[in-house]
């Protein structure tokens, strides 16, 4: 290896280390802001900012963790049902991203010392929650207690047990289309939930995460529409 190449690799390693450290510090700051921790006398003042068990912050964390878990499950299923590199790469990205976000959401619940299950799914988005109304909010009306859980689908966009079983038995192109259609609906439901948190949640770090979910999942919706079109299909109406 030439000296020039060795210097280049050292620069890449240092740059990579710097990025890793930046992400580490950002993660520490995110957790601290989510918990509302402070040192000494400030700790008592920060306590009232810890979300209540029935708050939008806690409800979103609980529900989106469940919602994300199914996306991870579906992505692992299709990984084993197709050899198509584009679909497998998309599934990997979704599984990796949503597993990490799920860890953050559950971590916040631990930091807030709140249960990971409480009440009914989507109650935090019900009309009039904490003085807010869903009327006039894009994609919000009809959410909350208006959604009826059925066949394992606990929240808007979630696949049913029957649909998951069909995905498990499909293969190749059929599995790809089923996955892309199910994940399209899953993302649409997740985007509505994230928009709800962006409006109703009070923890800044969580609101930022919700906003990031909307942007990332909308981009993936566009990609899934392209992949479906390439297979002579389209999202379910």
For each residue, the residues with C-beta under 8 A, 3 or more apart:
1: 5 6
2: 5 6
3: 6 7
4: 7 8
5: 1 2 8 9
6: 1 2 3 9 10
7: 3 4 10 11
8: 4 5 11 12
9: 5 6 12 13
10: 6 7 13 14
11: 7 8 14 15
12: 8 9 15 16
13: 9 10 16 17
14: 10 11 17 18
15: 11 12 18 19
16: 12 13 19 20
17: 13 14 20 21
18: 14 15 21 22
19: 15 16 22 23
20: 16 17 23 24
21: 17 18 24 25
22: 18 19 25 26
23: 19 20 26 27
24: 20 21 27 28
25: 21 22 28 29
26: 22 23 29 30
27: 23 24 30 31
28: 24 25 31 32
29: 25 26 32 33
30: 26 27 33 34 104 205
31: 27 28 34 35 107 108 111 205
32: 28 29 35 37
33: 29 30 36 203 204 205
34: 30 31 108 111 112 203 205 206
35: 31 32 50 108 111 112
36: 33 46 47 49 50 203
37: 32 43 46
38: 42 43 45 46
39: 42 43
40: 43
41: 44 45
42: 38 39 45 46
43: 37 38 39 40 46 47
44: 41 47
45: 38 41 42 48
46: 36 37 38 42 43 49 50
47: 36 43 44 50
48: 45
49: 36 46 202 203
50: 35 36 46 47 112 113
51: 55 56 57 58 112 114 202 203
52: 55 58
53: 58 114 115 118
54: 58 59 118 119 123 124
55: 51 52 58 59 124 130 201 202
56: 51 59 60 124 125 129 130 196 197 200 201 202
57: 51 60 61 108 112 197 201 202 203 206
58: 51 52 53 54 55 61 62 109 112 114 118 124
59: 54 55 56 62 63 119 122 123 124 125
60: 56 57 63 64 105 124 193 194 196 197 200 201 206 210
61: 57 58 64 65 105 106 108 109 206
62: 58 59 65 66 105 109 116 117 118
63: 59 60 66 67 121 122 124 155 193
64: 60 61 67 68 101 102 105 190 193 194 197 213
65: 61 62 68 69 102 105 106 109 116
66: 62 63 69 70 121 154 155
67: 63 64 70 71 155 157 158 186 189 190 193
68: 64 65 71 72 98 99 101 102 105 190
69: 65 66 72 73 102
70: 66 67 73 74 158 159 186
71: 67 68 74 75 94 95 98 183 186 190
72: 68 69 75 76 94 95 98 99 102
73: 69 70 76 77 164
74: 70 71 77 78 91 159 164 167 179 182 183 186
75: 71 72 78 79 91 92 94 95 179 183
76: 72 73 79 80 91 95
77: 73 74 80 81 164 167 168 179
78: 74 75 81 82 87 88 91 167 175 176 179
79: 75 76 82 88 91 92 95
80: 76 77
81: 77 78 167 168 170 171 172 175 179
82: 78 79 87 88 171 172 173 175 176 179
83: 88 172
84: 87 88 172 176
85: 88 89
86: 89 90 227
87: 78 82 84 90 91 176 179 180 227
88: 78 79 82 83 84 85 91 92
89: 85 86 92 93
90: 86 87 93 94 220 223 224 227
91: 74 75 76 78 79 87 88 94 95 179
92: 75 79 88 89 95 96
93: 89 90 96 97 220
94: 71 72 75 90 91 97 98 183 220
95: 71 72 75 76 79 91 92 98 99
96: 92 93 99 100
97: 93 94 100 101 216
98: 68 71 72 94 95 101 102
99: 68 72 95 96 102 103
100: 96 97 103 104
101: 64 68 97 98 104 105 209 213
102: 64 65 68 69 72 98 99 105 106
103: 99 100 106 107
104: 30 100 101 107 108 209
105: 60 61 62 64 65 68 101 102 108 109 209
106: 61 65 102 103 109 110 116
107: 31 103 104 110 111
108: 31 34 35 57 61 104 105 111 112 203 206
109: 58 61 62 65 105 106 112 114 115 116
110: 106 107 113
111: 31 34 35 107 108
112: 34 35 50 51 57 58 108 109
113: 50 110
114: 51 53 58 109 118
115: 53 109 118
116: 62 65 106 109
117: 62
118: 53 54 58 62 114 115
119: 54 59 123
120: 123 145
121: 63 66 147 149 154 155
122: 59 63 125 126 143 144 145 147 155 156 193
123: 54 59 119 120 126 129 144 145
124: 54 55 56 58 59 60 63 129 144 196 200
125: 56 59 122 129 134 140 143 144 193 196 200
126: 122 123 129 134 143 144 145
127: 133 134 135 141 144
128: 131 132 133
129: 56 123 124 125 126 132 144 200
130: 55 56 200
131: 128
132: 128 129 199 200
133: 127 128 136 137
134: 125 126 127 137 140 141 142 143 144 196
135: 127 140 141
136: 133 141
137: 133 134 140 141 195 196 199
138: 195
139: 143 191 192 195
140: 125 134 135 137 143 192 195 196
141: 127 134 135 136 137
142: 134 146 147
143: 122 125 126 134 139 140 146 147 156 192 193 196
144: 122 123 124 125 126 127 129 134 147
145: 120 122 123 126
146: 142 143
147: 121 122 142 143 144 155 156
148:
149: 121 153 154 155
150: 153 160
151: 160 161 162
152: 158 159 160 161 164
153: 149 150 158 159 160
154: 66 121 149 158
155: 63 66 67 121 122 147 149 158 189 193
156: 122 143 147 188 189 192 193
157: 67 185 186 187 188 189 190 192
158: 67 70 152 153 154 155 186 189
159: 70 74 152 153 163 164 167 182 185 186
160: 150 151 152 153 163 164
161: 151 152 164 165
162: 151 165 166
163: 159 160 166 167 178 182
164: 73 74 77 152 159 160 161 167 168
165: 161 162 168 169
166: 162 163 169 170 178
167: 74 77 78 81 159 163 164 170 175 178 179 182
168: 77 81 164 165
169: 165 166
170: 81 166 167 174 175 178
171: 81 82 174 175
172: 81 82 83 84 175 176
173: 82 176 177 231
174: 170 171 177 178
175: 78 81 82 167 170 171 172 178 179
176: 78 82 84 87 172 173 179 180 227 231
177: 173 174 180 181 228 231 233
178: 163 166 167 170 174 175 181 182
179: 74 75 77 78 81 82 87 91 167 175 176 182 183
180: 87 176 177 183 184 224 227 228 231 233 235
181: 177 178 184 185 228 233 235 236
182: 74 159 163 167 178 179 185 186
183: 71 74 75 94 179 180 186 187 220 224
184: 180 181 187 188 221 224 225 228 235 236
185: 157 159 181 182 188 189 235 236
186: 67 70 71 74 157 158 159 182 183 189 190
187: 157 183 184 190 191 217 218 220 221 224
188: 156 157 184 185 191 192 221
189: 67 155 156 157 158 185 186 192 193
190: 64 67 68 71 157 186 187 193 194 213 217
191: 139 187 188 194 195 213 214 217 218 221
192: 139 140 143 156 157 188 189 195 196
193: 60 63 64 67 122 125 143 155 156 189 190 196 197
194: 60 64 190 191 197 198 210 211 213 214 217
195: 137 138 139 140 191 192 198 199 210 214
196: 56 60 124 125 134 137 140 143 192 193 199 200
197: 56 57 60 64 193 194 200 201 206 207 210
198: 194 195 201 207 210 211 214
199: 132 137 195 196
200: 56 60 124 125 129 130 132 196 197
201: 55 56 57 60 197 198 206 207 210
202: 49 51 55 56 57 207
203: 33 34 36 49 51 57 108 206 207
204: 33 207 208
205: 30 31 33 34 208 209
206: 34 57 60 61 108 197 201 203 209 210
207: 197 198 201 202 203 204 210 211
208: 204 205 211 212
209: 101 104 105 205 206 212 213
210: 60 194 195 197 198 201 206 207 213 214
211: 194 198 207 208 214 215
212: 208 209 215 216
213: 64 101 190 191 194 209 210 216 217
214: 191 194 195 198 210 211 217 218
215: 211 212 218 219
216: 97 212 213 219 220
217: 187 190 191 194 213 214 220 221
218: 187 191 214 215 221 222
219: 215 216 222 223
220: 90 93 94 183 187 216 217 223 224
221: 184 187 188 191 217 218 224 225
222: 218 219 225 226
223: 90 219 220 226 227
224: 90 180 183 184 187 220 221 227 228 235
225: 184 221 222 228 229 234 235
226: 222 223 229 230
227: 86 87 90 176 180 223 224 230 231
228: 177 180 181 184 224 225 231 233 234 235
229: 225 226 232 233 234
230: 226 227
231: 173 176 177 180 227 228
232: 229
233: 177 180 181 228 229
234: 225 228 229
235: 180 181 184 185 224 225 228
236: 181 184 185
237:
